[in-house]
Amino acid sequence: MSALTFGIIHGELASLSAAITDITIALVLLSFRVPRSCAVLLIGHAVLVSTPLVLFPSEMWAGPLQRRSKPNTS
């Protein structure tokens, strides 16, 4: 997670902020207030959450039986 935020936000704080964003979007959707801006937030959140699929494909698409590539340390 820190690679996506350039080291600004680390593990637990990033998970907490994503959870708070999810809950906020859900509450706004359920309240039927400002649906257009909520749709923009929802699309933006979906794009940001799925960026690791594009930026780190070898780590994200490695199945449970496949070996993950290790960086060359020499």
N, C-alpha and C positions, 0 to 999 in steps of 0.2 A: 504494500500500500504506500509506503513512503517513496517508492520509485515513481508512482503516479503523481504525487503531490510535491515532488522535488525535496523530500525530507521535511516538509513543513508539518504534516500531520502523520502521526504514527498509529499503528494497529488499533488499539482499543478506542481511541478518540475518533478515528475514521469510521469504525463500525457504529459507534454511538451517533455520529452525525448522519450517517446514512439511514439509521433506524428512525431518528427524529424527522428527517426529511420524508421518509415513507409514511410515517404516521400523520404528519402535517398535510401531505397531499391527500391521503385517504380521508381525513376529517373535512377538508375543504370540499372534496368530491361529494361526501355524504351530506354536507350542509347545503348544497346546490347554490352556493354563492360564488361569484366570479368564475364560472366554468371555463371561459377561454384562457384566462391567465393560469388556471390550474392545469389545463391541458398543455400549455407551454412548459410549465414546471415539470409535468409528468414526462413529456418527451425529452426534455433536457436531462432529467434524472436517469431515464432509461439509456440515453446515449452515454452519459458519464459512467454509469454502472457497467456498461458493456465494453468500455474501452480496453480493459485488460485482454479481452478476446482478440483484439486487433494488435495491441502493442506487445503482448507476450504470448504468441500463439504456441510456442513449444511447451511452455509450462501449463497453459490452460487446456490444450487439446490432448495432452498426454493422458492416455487411459490408465486404469489401475494396473494393467499387465505390461504396459510399455515402460521402458527405462527413460528417465528424464535425462536430457543432455546436461553434463556438468561443464562448467567453464574450465578452460585450459589454464592451469596454475603455473605452468613453466614458462 
